[in-house]
């Protein structure tokens, strides 16, 4: 048994994980990537409930669960009783009553998970697949796994998070944990999308001021679906002012890496031809997402044995 196998009741926010738990999940993800197997004698039923669109998170959780030998319960929000007025609480209460072990949930409401994990009757474990512009712990853990694989540590790394900061659960999850792990953070992007909460975690800069100094450039998707009015938005202007152009790519350190949670708006956050450039780890992030999610699911299944 690996010392990186931990037991957690739920995984809903990076704020509720200790540094030691985060490092164990990353290292267990790397063990899975290197071929480690998990064996369960008993049946485990998992429901993936996605109330917002998703390709990577939804499908990476499914692949992770299949690799662990779990049974997946089909759930489609479009045909569920949500359409007859059922609340999220009642959907999860039902899953719990049916004997579902783990619910992986993506939902547009920030903090939706709080009432679920505090409920004395809901016994199913909750894994947050993203709550509005709140938290995205599995994305954060796969990002950390990607950085750890590259550098072997976080302490002292210069990391710029650039783009649509206010609407990004990826930015919020990552800034909290990266600061706790000793990284030096910079925030870049349009002023209208960066609120003062980021000032507690790092320094506001322009991308041009730091692009030649950072170890990690973490680009964020422009989240049009969360904007009230995008009528003045210009893809060309955004790319020129805040995006990764070839000129900025050429100024990166030789050892620097580029990350993006994806989906990518090509030629907006990053030039189309740079998505798979040598310094890009965007495809690696997606692959790591399977293995770190295996570690997450394993940890909550372990938590249910306690
Ligand atoms: N990065 C991410 O969460 O992608 P999806 O929305 O496709 O799951």
py3Dmol code that shows the C-alpha trace and the ligand (Angstrom):
import py3Dmol

protein = """\
ATOM      1  CA  UNK A   1       0.000   0.000   0.000  1.00  0.00           C
ATOM      2  CA  UNK A   2       1.322   3.422  -0.963  1.00  0.00           C
ATOM      3  CA  UNK A   3       1.877   6.065   1.725  1.00  0.00           C
ATOM      4  CA  UNK A   4       0.168   8.497  -0.656  1.00  0.00           C
ATOM      5  CA  UNK A   5      -3.189   6.733  -0.320  1.00  0.00           C
ATOM      6  CA  UNK A   6      -5.300   8.981   1.874  1.00  0.00           C
ATOM      7  CA  UNK A   7      -8.900   8.958   3.103  1.00  0.00           C
ATOM      8  CA  UNK A   8     -11.159  11.988   2.581  1.00  0.00           C
ATOM      9  CA  UNK A   9     -14.875  12.367   3.221  1.00  0.00           C
ATOM     10  CA  UNK A  10     -15.489  14.805   0.352  1.00  0.00           C
ATOM     11  CA  UNK A  11     -13.352  16.839  -2.083  1.00  0.00           C
ATOM     12  CA  UNK A  12     -15.152  20.147  -2.617  1.00  0.00           C
ATOM     13  CA  UNK A  13     -12.611  22.973  -2.317  1.00  0.00           C
ATOM     14  CA  UNK A  14      -8.842  23.447  -2.256  1.00  0.00           C
ATOM     15  CA  UNK A  15      -9.373  25.525   0.909  1.00  0.00           C
ATOM     16  CA  UNK A  16     -10.475  22.423   2.831  1.00  0.00           C
ATOM     17  CA  UNK A  17      -7.435  20.317   1.844  1.00  0.00           C
ATOM     18  CA  UNK A  18      -4.212  20.477   3.860  1.00  0.00           C
ATOM     19  CA  UNK A  19      -0.868  20.877   2.078  1.00  0.00           C
ATOM     20  CA  UNK A  20      -0.034  17.279   3.030  1.00  0.00           C
ATOM     21  CA  UNK A  21      -3.306  15.999   1.526  1.00  0.00           C
ATOM     22  CA  UNK A  22      -2.689  17.988  -1.671  1.00  0.00           C
ATOM     23  CA  UNK A  23       0.837  16.569  -2.033  1.00  0.00           C
ATOM     24  CA  UNK A  24      -0.425  13.029  -1.402  1.00  0.00           C
ATOM     25  CA  UNK A  25      -3.108  13.375  -4.090  1.00  0.00           C
ATOM     26  CA  UNK A  26      -0.558  14.724  -6.595  1.00  0.00           C
ATOM     27  CA  UNK A  27       1.945  11.958  -5.812  1.00  0.00           C
ATOM     28  CA  UNK A  28      -0.771   9.289  -5.954  1.00  0.00           C
ATOM     29  CA  UNK A  29      -1.813  10.713  -9.355  1.00  0.00           C
ATOM     30  CA  UNK A  30       1.799  10.292 -10.514  1.00  0.00           C
ATOM     31  CA  UNK A  31       1.817   6.706  -9.160  1.00  0.00           C
ATOM     32  CA  UNK A  32      -1.343   5.945 -11.177  1.00  0.00           C
ATOM     33  CA  UNK A  33       0.245   7.529 -14.251  1.00  0.00           C
ATOM     34  CA  UNK A  34       3.247   5.239 -13.724  1.00  0.00           C
ATOM     35  CA  UNK A  35       1.000   2.163 -13.677  1.00  0.00           C
ATOM     36  CA  UNK A  36      -0.105   1.695 -10.049  1.00  0.00           C
ATOM     37  CA  UNK A  37      -3.386  -0.217  -9.729  1.00  0.00           C
ATOM     38  CA  UNK A  38      -6.169   0.050  -7.173  1.00  0.00           C
ATOM     39  CA  UNK A  39      -8.096  -3.087  -6.304  1.00  0.00           C
ATOM     40  CA  UNK A  40     -11.522  -3.162  -4.711  1.00  0.00           C
ATOM     41  CA  UNK A  41     -13.384  -6.299  -3.689  1.00  0.00           C
ATOM     42  CA  UNK A  42     -16.691  -4.516  -3.134  1.00  0.00           C
ATOM     43  CA  UNK A  43     -18.885  -2.664  -5.640  1.00  0.00           C
ATOM     44  CA  UNK A  44     -18.653   1.161  -5.857  1.00  0.00           C
ATOM     45  CA  UNK A  45     -21.329   3.137  -7.684  1.00  0.00           C
ATOM     46  CA  UNK A  46     -20.493   6.616  -8.942  1.00  0.00           C
ATOM     47  CA  UNK A  47     -22.840   9.199 -10.464  1.00  0.00           C
ATOM     48  CA  UNK A  48     -21.423  12.098 -12.474  1.00  0.00           C
ATOM     49  CA  UNK A  49     -23.979  14.900 -12.400  1.00  0.00           C
ATOM     50  CA  UNK A  50     -23.109  17.770 -14.728  1.00  0.00           C
ATOM     51  CA  UNK A  51     -25.455  20.763 -14.816  1.00  0.00           C
ATOM     52  CA  UNK A  52     -23.022  22.874 -16.880  1.00  0.00           C
ATOM     53  CA  UNK A  53     -21.258  21.870 -20.104  1.00  0.00           C
ATOM     54  CA  UNK A  54     -18.000  19.935 -19.757  1.00  0.00           C
ATOM     55  CA  UNK A  55     -15.733  17.802 -21.921  1.00  0.00           C
ATOM     56  CA  UNK A  56     -12.527  17.326 -19.919  1.00  0.00           C
ATOM     57  CA  UNK A  57     -13.769  17.160 -16.333  1.00  0.00           C
ATOM     58  CA  UNK A  58     -16.777  14.970 -17.084  1.00  0.00           C
ATOM     59  CA  UNK A  59     -14.994  12.518 -19.366  1.00  0.00           C
ATOM     60  CA  UNK A  60     -11.754  12.442 -17.337  1.00  0.00           C
ATOM     61  CA  UNK A  61     -13.754  11.530 -14.218  1.00  0.00           C
ATOM     62  CA  UNK A  62     -15.502   8.773 -16.193  1.00  0.00           C
ATOM     63  CA  UNK A  63     -12.196   7.380 -17.479  1.00  0.00           C
ATOM     64  CA  UNK A  64     -10.699   7.582 -13.970  1.00  0.00           C
ATOM     65  CA  UNK A  65     -13.695   5.756 -12.461  1.00  0.00           C
ATOM     66  CA  UNK A  66     -13.602   3.046 -15.166  1.00  0.00           C
ATOM     67  CA  UNK A  67      -9.860   2.546 -14.591  1.00  0.00           C
ATOM     68  CA  UNK A  68     -10.596   2.074 -10.873  1.00  0.00           C
ATOM     69  CA  UNK A  69     -13.239  -0.555 -11.705  1.00  0.00           C
ATOM     70  CA  UNK A  70     -16.189   1.494 -10.424  1.00  0.00           C
ATOM     71  CA  UNK A  71     -19.736   1.195 -11.764  1.00  0.00           C
ATOM     72  CA  UNK A  72     -21.013   4.391 -13.386  1.00  0.00           C
ATOM     73  CA  UNK A  73     -24.624   5.440 -12.986  1.00  0.00           C
ATOM     74  CA  UNK A  74     -26.020   7.186 -16.027  1.00  0.00           C
ATOM     75  CA  UNK A  75     -27.393  10.666 -15.242  1.00  0.00           C
ATOM     76  CA  UNK A  76     -28.582  13.294 -17.699  1.00  0.00           C
ATOM     77  CA  UNK A  77     -29.682  16.619 -16.205  1.00  0.00           C
ATOM     78  CA  UNK A  78     -31.853  17.272 -19.288  1.00  0.00           C
ATOM     79  CA  UNK A  79     -34.089  14.255 -18.587  1.00  0.00           C
ATOM     80  CA  UNK A  80     -33.958  14.192 -14.770  1.00  0.00           C
ATOM     81  CA  UNK A  81     -36.725  15.404 -12.448  1.00  0.00           C
ATOM     82  CA  UNK A  82     -34.815  18.701 -12.106  1.00  0.00           C
ATOM     83  CA  UNK A  83     -37.090  19.638 -15.031  1.00  0.00           C
ATOM     84  CA  UNK A  84     -40.122  19.029 -12.784  1.00  0.00           C
ATOM     85  CA  UNK A  85     -38.797  21.339 -10.079  1.00  0.00           C
ATOM     86  CA  UNK A  86     -36.640  18.884  -8.107  1.00  0.00           C
ATOM     87  CA  UNK A  87     -33.916  20.761  -6.207  1.00  0.00           C
ATOM     88  CA  UNK A  88     -30.240  19.797  -6.336  1.00  0.00           C
ATOM     89  CA  UNK A  89     -30.506  18.824  -2.662  1.00  0.00           C
ATOM     90  CA  UNK A  90     -33.359  16.413  -3.469  1.00  0.00           C
ATOM     91  CA  UNK A  91     -31.492  14.936  -6.438  1.00  0.00           C
ATOM     92  CA  UNK A  92     -28.478  14.173  -4.247  1.00  0.00           C
ATOM     93  CA  UNK A  93     -30.679  12.971  -1.374  1.00  0.00           C
ATOM     94  CA  UNK A  94     -32.164  10.530  -3.897  1.00  0.00           C
ATOM     95  CA  UNK A  95     -28.717   9.373  -5.067  1.00  0.00           C
ATOM     96  CA  UNK A  96     -27.773   8.825  -1.443  1.00  0.00           C
ATOM     97  CA  UNK A  97     -30.966   6.859  -0.737  1.00  0.00           C
ATOM     98  CA  UNK A  98     -30.307   4.686  -3.817  1.00  0.00           C
ATOM     99  CA  UNK A  99     -26.892   3.731  -2.418  1.00  0.00           C
ATOM    100  CA  UNK A 100     -24.664   5.776  -4.730  1.00  0.00           C
ATOM    101  CA  UNK A 101     -21.213   5.978  -3.115  1.00  0.00           C
ATOM    102  CA  UNK A 102     -19.890   9.125  -4.784  1.00  0.00           C
ATOM    103  CA  UNK A 103     -21.548  12.016  -6.647  1.00  0.00           C
ATOM    104  CA  UNK A 104     -19.261  14.106  -8.848  1.00  0.00           C
ATOM    105  CA  UNK A 105     -21.139  17.368  -9.427  1.00  0.00           C
ATOM    106  CA  UNK A 106     -20.672  20.409 -11.642  1.00  0.00           C
ATOM    107  CA  UNK A 107     -23.216  23.136 -10.989  1.00  0.00           C
ATOM    108  CA  UNK A 108     -23.462  26.874 -11.833  1.00  0.00           C
ATOM    109  CA  UNK A 109     -24.242  27.915  -8.234  1.00  0.00           C
ATOM    110  CA  UNK A 110     -21.202  28.997  -6.189  1.00  0.00           C
ATOM    111  CA  UNK A 111     -20.868  26.919  -2.976  1.00  0.00           C
ATOM    112  CA  UNK A 112     -23.746  24.573  -3.998  1.00  0.00           C
ATOM    113  CA  UNK A 113     -21.949  21.789  -2.138  1.00  0.00           C
ATOM    114  CA  UNK A 114     -22.139  23.365   1.338  1.00  0.00           C
ATOM    115  CA  UNK A 115     -25.710  22.250   2.118  1.00  0.00           C
ATOM    116  CA  UNK A 116     -24.948  18.775   0.725  1.00  0.00           C
ATOM    117  CA  UNK A 117     -21.866  18.071   2.850  1.00  0.00           C
ATOM    118  CA  UNK A 118     -23.533  19.516   5.973  1.00  0.00           C
ATOM    119  CA  UNK A 119     -26.659  17.361   5.586  1.00  0.00           C
ATOM    120  CA  UNK A 120     -26.919  14.567   8.193  1.00  0.00           C
ATOM    121  CA  UNK A 121     -29.040  12.425   5.823  1.00  0.00           C
ATOM    122  CA  UNK A 122     -26.920  12.662   2.659  1.00  0.00           C
ATOM    123  CA  UNK A 123     -24.330   9.910   3.048  1.00  0.00           C
ATOM    124  CA  UNK A 124     -22.975   9.836  -0.501  1.00  0.00           C
ATOM    125  CA  UNK A 125     -19.525  11.464  -0.846  1.00  0.00           C
ATOM    126  CA  UNK A 126     -19.381  14.712  -2.818  1.00  0.00           C
ATOM    127  CA  UNK A 127     -16.661  15.605  -5.315  1.00  0.00           C
ATOM    128  CA  UNK A 128     -16.913  19.114  -6.751  1.00  0.00           C
ATOM    129  CA  UNK A 129     -16.411  19.203 -10.513  1.00  0.00           C
ATOM    130  CA  UNK A 130     -16.748  23.020 -10.498  1.00  0.00           C
ATOM    131  CA  UNK A 131     -19.198  25.421  -8.812  1.00  0.00           C
ATOM    132  CA  UNK A 132     -19.888  28.515 -10.915  1.00  0.00           C
ATOM    133  CA  UNK A 133     -16.977  30.916 -10.501  1.00  0.00           C
ATOM    134  CA  UNK A 134     -16.178  29.382  -7.078  1.00  0.00           C
ATOM    135  CA  UNK A 135     -13.844  26.374  -6.930  1.00  0.00           C
ATOM    136  CA  UNK A 136     -12.527  23.670  -9.297  1.00  0.00           C
ATOM    137  CA  UNK A 137     -10.435  21.396  -7.067  1.00  0.00           C
ATOM    138  CA  UNK A 138      -9.846  18.557  -9.556  1.00  0.00           C
ATOM    139  CA  UNK A 139      -8.564  21.073 -12.153  1.00  0.00           C
ATOM    140  CA  UNK A 140      -6.352  22.675  -9.524  1.00  0.00           C
ATOM    141  CA  UNK A 141      -4.921  19.293  -8.516  1.00  0.00           C
ATOM    142  CA  UNK A 142      -4.168  18.330 -12.115  1.00  0.00           C
ATOM    143  CA  UNK A 143      -2.512  21.722 -12.617  1.00  0.00           C
ATOM    144  CA  UNK A 144      -0.411  21.159  -9.501  1.00  0.00           C
ATOM    145  CA  UNK A 145       0.487  17.647 -10.674  1.00  0.00           C
ATOM    146  CA  UNK A 146       1.652  19.100 -14.005  1.00  0.00           C
ATOM    147  CA  UNK A 147       3.794  21.768 -12.282  1.00  0.00           C
ATOM    148  CA  UNK A 148       5.188  19.241  -9.778  1.00  0.00           C
ATOM    149  CA  UNK A 149       6.137  16.824 -12.560  1.00  0.00           C
ATOM    150  CA  UNK A 150       8.009  19.624 -14.290  1.00  0.00           C
ATOM    151  CA  UNK A 151       9.806  21.296 -11.357  1.00  0.00           C
ATOM    152  CA  UNK A 152       9.532  18.832  -8.429  1.00  0.00           C
ATOM    153  CA  UNK A 153       8.483  21.633  -6.046  1.00  0.00           C
ATOM    154  CA  UNK A 154       6.379  24.818  -5.770  1.00  0.00           C
ATOM    155  CA  UNK A 155       8.427  26.912  -3.353  1.00  0.00           C
ATOM    156  CA  UNK A 156       9.754  30.061  -5.020  1.00  0.00           C
ATOM    157  CA  UNK A 157       8.289  29.330  -8.464  1.00  0.00           C
ATOM    158  CA  UNK A 158       7.146  32.478 -10.264  1.00  0.00           C
ATOM    159  CA  UNK A 159       3.680  31.830 -11.658  1.00  0.00           C
ATOM    160  CA  UNK A 160       1.591  34.287 -13.701  1.00  0.00           C
ATOM    161  CA  UNK A 161      -2.157  33.656 -13.914  1.00  0.00           C
ATOM    162  CA  UNK A 162      -3.460  35.650 -16.864  1.00  0.00           C
ATOM    163  CA  UNK A 163      -6.884  36.424 -18.254  1.00  0.00           C
ATOM    164  CA  UNK A 164     -10.490  36.444 -17.051  1.00  0.00           C
ATOM    165  CA  UNK A 165      -9.615  36.245 -13.352  1.00  0.00           C
ATOM    166  CA  UNK A 166     -12.935  37.235 -11.750  1.00  0.00           C
ATOM    167  CA  UNK A 167     -14.984  34.549 -13.493  1.00  0.00           C
ATOM    168  CA  UNK A 168     -12.402  31.787 -13.130  1.00  0.00           C
ATOM    169  CA  UNK A 169     -12.806  29.054 -10.537  1.00  0.00           C
ATOM    170  CA  UNK A 170      -9.438  27.752 -11.789  1.00  0.00           C
ATOM    171  CA  UNK A 171      -7.723  31.031 -10.839  1.00  0.00           C
ATOM    172  CA  UNK A 172      -9.377  31.089  -7.417  1.00  0.00           C
ATOM    173  CA  UNK A 173      -8.590  27.449  -6.583  1.00  0.00           C
ATOM    174  CA  UNK A 174      -5.015  27.770  -7.792  1.00  0.00           C
ATOM    175  CA  UNK A 175      -4.138  31.114  -6.185  1.00  0.00           C
ATOM    176  CA  UNK A 176      -5.077  29.868  -2.738  1.00  0.00           C
ATOM    177  CA  UNK A 177      -3.151  26.622  -2.836  1.00  0.00           C
ATOM    178  CA  UNK A 178      -0.157  27.888  -4.821  1.00  0.00           C
ATOM    179  CA  UNK A 179       0.427  30.712  -2.342  1.00  0.00           C
ATOM    180  CA  UNK A 180       0.168  28.208   0.533  1.00  0.00           C
ATOM    181  CA  UNK A 181       2.754  26.004  -1.199  1.00  0.00           C
ATOM    182  CA  UNK A 182       5.214  28.907  -1.492  1.00  0.00           C
ATOM    183  CA  UNK A 183       4.823  30.064  -5.114  1.00  0.00           C
ATOM    184  CA  UNK A 184       5.199  33.756  -6.032  1.00  0.00           C
ATOM    185  CA  UNK A 185       2.050  34.823  -7.893  1.00  0.00           C
ATOM    186  CA  UNK A 186       1.399  37.496 -10.523  1.00  0.00           C
ATOM    187  CA  UNK A 187      -1.988  38.354 -12.006  1.00  0.00           C
ATOM    188  CA  UNK A 188      -2.435  39.792 -15.494  1.00  0.00           C
ATOM    189  CA  UNK A 189      -5.407  40.550 -17.699  1.00  0.00           C
ATOM    190  CA  UNK A 190      -8.043  43.230 -18.281  1.00  0.00           C
ATOM    191  CA  UNK A 191      -8.637  45.491 -15.242  1.00  0.00           C
ATOM    192  CA  UNK A 192     -12.412  44.926 -15.486  1.00  0.00           C
ATOM    193  CA  UNK A 193     -11.925  41.224 -14.705  1.00  0.00           C
ATOM    194  CA  UNK A 194      -9.590  41.481 -11.722  1.00  0.00           C
ATOM    195  CA  UNK A 195     -11.120  42.320  -8.370  1.00  0.00           C
ATOM    196  CA  UNK A 196      -9.221  43.210  -5.202  1.00  0.00           C
ATOM    197  CA  UNK A 197      -9.505  39.670  -3.762  1.00  0.00           C
ATOM    198  CA  UNK A 198      -6.517  38.706  -5.936  1.00  0.00           C
ATOM    199  CA  UNK A 199      -4.319  41.355  -4.271  1.00  0.00           C
ATOM    200  CA  UNK A 200      -4.143  39.155  -1.142  1.00  0.00           C
ATOM    201  CA  UNK A 201      -2.405  36.435  -3.139  1.00  0.00           C
ATOM    202  CA  UNK A 202      -0.041  38.220  -5.547  1.00  0.00           C
ATOM    203  CA  UNK A 203       0.869  41.251  -7.579  1.00  0.00           C
ATOM    204  CA  UNK A 204      -1.088  42.820 -10.455  1.00  0.00           C
ATOM    205  CA  UNK A 205       1.123  43.199 -13.543  1.00  0.00           C
ATOM    206  CA  UNK A 206       0.868  43.296 -17.314  1.00  0.00           C
ATOM    207  CA  UNK A 207       1.847  40.127 -19.151  1.00  0.00           C
ATOM    208  CA  UNK A 208       4.661  42.013 -20.879  1.00  0.00           C
ATOM    209  CA  UNK A 209       6.197  42.981 -17.522  1.00  0.00           C
ATOM    210  CA  UNK A 210       6.663  39.368 -16.367  1.00  0.00           C
ATOM    211  CA  UNK A 211       6.579  37.083 -19.402  1.00  0.00           C
ATOM    212  CA  UNK A 212      10.392  36.754 -19.489  1.00  0.00           C
ATOM    213  CA  UNK A 213      10.643  35.997 -15.742  1.00  0.00           C
ATOM    214  CA  UNK A 214       7.949  33.413 -14.984  1.00  0.00           C
ATOM    215  CA  UNK A 215       8.398  29.671 -14.589  1.00  0.00           C
ATOM    216  CA  UNK A 216       4.726  28.999 -15.327  1.00  0.00           C
ATOM    217  CA  UNK A 217       2.358  31.038 -17.466  1.00  0.00           C
ATOM    218  CA  UNK A 218      -1.171  29.909 -16.645  1.00  0.00           C
ATOM    219  CA  UNK A 219      -3.620  31.291 -19.197  1.00  0.00           C
ATOM    220  CA  UNK A 220      -7.350  31.421 -18.450  1.00  0.00           C
ATOM    221  CA  UNK A 221     -10.299  31.033 -20.792  1.00  0.00           C
ATOM    222  CA  UNK A 222     -12.379  34.148 -21.466  1.00  0.00           C
ATOM    223  CA  UNK A 223     -15.697  33.015 -19.970  1.00  0.00           C
ATOM    224  CA  UNK A 224     -18.227  34.720 -22.218  1.00  0.00           C
ATOM    225  CA  UNK A 225     -21.080  32.694 -20.667  1.00  0.00           C
ATOM    226  CA  UNK A 226     -20.501  34.478 -17.317  1.00  0.00           C
ATOM    227  CA  UNK A 227     -20.342  38.032 -18.768  1.00  0.00           C
ATOM    228  CA  UNK A 228     -23.397  40.291 -18.620  1.00  0.00           C
ATOM    229  CA  UNK A 229     -22.396  42.315 -21.669  1.00  0.00           C
ATOM    230  CA  UNK A 230     -19.685  41.342 -24.158  1.00  0.00           C
ATOM    231  CA  UNK A 231     -20.668  43.797 -26.860  1.00  0.00           C
ATOM    232  CA  UNK A 232     -17.373  45.717 -26.565  1.00  0.00           C
ATOM    233  CA  UNK A 233     -15.175  42.603 -26.479  1.00  0.00           C
ATOM    234  CA  UNK A 234     -12.750  42.267 -29.389  1.00  0.00           C
ATOM    235  CA  UNK A 235     -10.893  38.958 -29.860  1.00  0.00           C
ATOM    236  CA  UNK A 236      -8.131  40.707 -31.797  1.00  0.00           C
ATOM    237  CA  UNK A 237      -7.603  43.405 -29.144  1.00  0.00           C
ATOM    238  CA  UNK A 238      -7.651  40.867 -26.314  1.00  0.00           C
ATOM    239  CA  UNK A 239      -5.082  38.681 -28.065  1.00  0.00           C
ATOM    240  CA  UNK A 240      -2.820  41.653 -28.772  1.00  0.00           C
ATOM    241  CA  UNK A 241      -3.037  43.086 -25.233  1.00  0.00           C
ATOM    242  CA  UNK A 242      -3.353  39.982 -23.012  1.00  0.00           C
ATOM    243  CA  UNK A 243      -2.852  36.837 -25.101  1.00  0.00           C
ATOM    244  CA  UNK A 244       0.151  34.620 -25.752  1.00  0.00           C
ATOM    245  CA  UNK A 245       1.478  35.804 -29.085  1.00  0.00           C
ATOM    246  CA  UNK A 246       4.565  34.380 -30.803  1.00  0.00           C
ATOM    247  CA  UNK A 247       6.507  37.457 -29.658  1.00  0.00           C
ATOM    248  CA  UNK A 248       5.619  36.812 -26.013  1.00  0.00           C
ATOM    249  CA  UNK A 249       6.295  33.075 -26.429  1.00  0.00           C
ATOM    250  CA  UNK A 250       9.800  33.883 -27.671  1.00  0.00           C
ATOM    251  CA  UNK A 251      10.451  35.958 -24.534  1.00  0.00           C
ATOM    252  CA  UNK A 252       9.616  33.074 -22.144  1.00  0.00           C
ATOM    253  CA  UNK A 253      12.531  31.449 -20.304  1.00  0.00           C
ATOM    254  CA  UNK A 254      13.804  28.215 -21.913  1.00  0.00           C
ATOM    255  CA  UNK A 255      12.557  26.285 -18.869  1.00  0.00           C
ATOM    256  CA  UNK A 256       9.144  28.015 -18.648  1.00  0.00           C
ATOM    257  CA  UNK A 257       5.912  26.148 -19.312  1.00  0.00           C
ATOM    258  CA  UNK A 258       2.514  27.313 -20.571  1.00  0.00           C
ATOM    259  CA  UNK A 259      -0.714  26.005 -19.092  1.00  0.00           C
ATOM    260  CA  UNK A 260      -4.404  26.516 -19.865  1.00  0.00           C
ATOM    261  CA  UNK A 261      -7.320  24.594 -18.300  1.00  0.00           C
ATOM    262  CA  UNK A 262      -9.080  24.449 -21.690  1.00  0.00           C
ATOM    263  CA  UNK A 263     -11.318  24.638 -23.599  1.00  0.00           C
ATOM    264  CA  UNK A 264      -9.081  27.128 -25.375  1.00  0.00           C
ATOM    265  CA  UNK A 265     -10.369  30.104 -27.350  1.00  0.00           C
ATOM    266  CA  UNK A 266      -7.743  29.794 -30.070  1.00  0.00           C
ATOM    267  CA  UNK A 267      -6.195  33.079 -31.211  1.00  0.00           C
ATOM    268  CA  UNK A 268      -7.699  34.788 -28.146  1.00  0.00           C
ATOM    269  CA  UNK A 269      -5.881  33.582 -24.990  1.00  0.00           C
ATOM    270  CA  UNK A 270      -3.178  31.853 -27.053  1.00  0.00           C
ATOM    271  CA  UNK A 271      -2.192  31.861 -30.712  1.00  0.00           C
ATOM    272  CA  UNK A 272      -3.646  28.819 -32.469  1.00  0.00           C
ATOM    273  CA  UNK A 273      -0.233  27.412 -33.461  1.00  0.00           C
ATOM    274  CA  UNK A 274       1.131  27.688 -29.870  1.00  0.00           C
ATOM    275  CA  UNK A 275      -1.446  25.375 -28.255  1.00  0.00           C
ATOM    276  CA  UNK A 276       0.816  22.376 -28.922  1.00  0.00           C
ATOM    277  CA  UNK A 277       4.144  24.277 -28.937  1.00  0.00           C
ATOM    278  CA  UNK A 278       7.147  22.719 -27.090  1.00  0.00           C
ATOM    279  CA  UNK A 279       6.625  24.831 -23.952  1.00  0.00           C
ATOM    280  CA  UNK A 280       2.891  24.079 -23.823  1.00  0.00           C
ATOM    281  CA  UNK A 281       1.679  21.526 -21.274  1.00  0.00           C
ATOM    282  CA  UNK A 282      -2.003  21.872 -22.240  1.00  0.00           C
ATOM    283  CA  UNK A 283      -2.340  18.303 -23.572  1.00  0.00           C
ATOM    284  CA  UNK A 284      -0.321  16.954 -20.620  1.00  0.00           C
ATOM    285  CA  UNK A 285      -2.750  18.694 -18.249  1.00  0.00           C
ATOM    286  CA  UNK A 286      -5.666  16.788 -19.792  1.00  0.00           C
ATOM    287  CA  UNK A 287      -3.852  13.462 -19.457  1.00  0.00           C
ATOM    288  CA  UNK A 288      -2.871  14.231 -15.866  1.00  0.00           C
ATOM    289  CA  UNK A 289      -6.538  14.988 -15.202  1.00  0.00           C
ATOM    290  CA  UNK A 290      -7.396  11.297 -15.490  1.00  0.00           C
ATOM    291  CA  UNK A 291      -4.726  10.178 -13.018  1.00  0.00           C
ATOM    292  CA  UNK A 292      -5.265  12.861 -10.399  1.00  0.00           C
ATOM    293  CA  UNK A 293      -9.009  12.143 -10.546  1.00  0.00           C
ATOM    294  CA  UNK A 294      -8.232   8.467  -9.906  1.00  0.00           C
ATOM    295  CA  UNK A 295      -6.432   9.666  -6.762  1.00  0.00           C
ATOM    296  CA  UNK A 296      -9.410  11.843  -5.778  1.00  0.00           C
ATOM    297  CA  UNK A 297     -11.978   9.051  -6.245  1.00  0.00           C
ATOM    298  CA  UNK A 298      -9.736   6.562  -4.436  1.00  0.00           C
ATOM    299  CA  UNK A 299      -9.404   8.970  -1.502  1.00  0.00           C
ATOM    300  CA  UNK A 300     -13.168   9.387  -1.048  1.00  0.00           C
ATOM    301  CA  UNK A 301     -13.756   5.643  -1.417  1.00  0.00           C
ATOM    302  CA  UNK A 302     -11.118   5.162   1.314  1.00  0.00           C
ATOM    303  CA  UNK A 303     -12.943   7.797   3.360  1.00  0.00           C
ATOM    304  CA  UNK A 304     -16.140   5.739   3.195  1.00  0.00           C
ATOM    305  CA  UNK A 305     -14.399   2.713   4.727  1.00  0.00           C
ATOM    306  CA  UNK A 306     -13.470   4.623   7.895  1.00  0.00           C
TER     307      UNK A 306
END
"""
ligand_1 = """\
8
LIG
N -11.027 22.563 -17.771
C -12.323 22.217 -17.680
O -12.951 22.248 -16.626
O -12.842 21.797 -18.879
P -14.333 21.297 -19.111
O -15.243 22.485 -18.877
O -14.371 20.793 -20.528
O -14.612 20.227 -18.097
"""
view = py3Dmol.view(width=600, height=400)
view.addModel(protein, "pdb")
view.setStyle({"model": 0}, {"cartoon": {"style": "trace"}})
view.addModel(ligand_1, "xyz")
view.setStyle({"model": 1}, {"stick": {}})
view.zoomTo()
view.show()
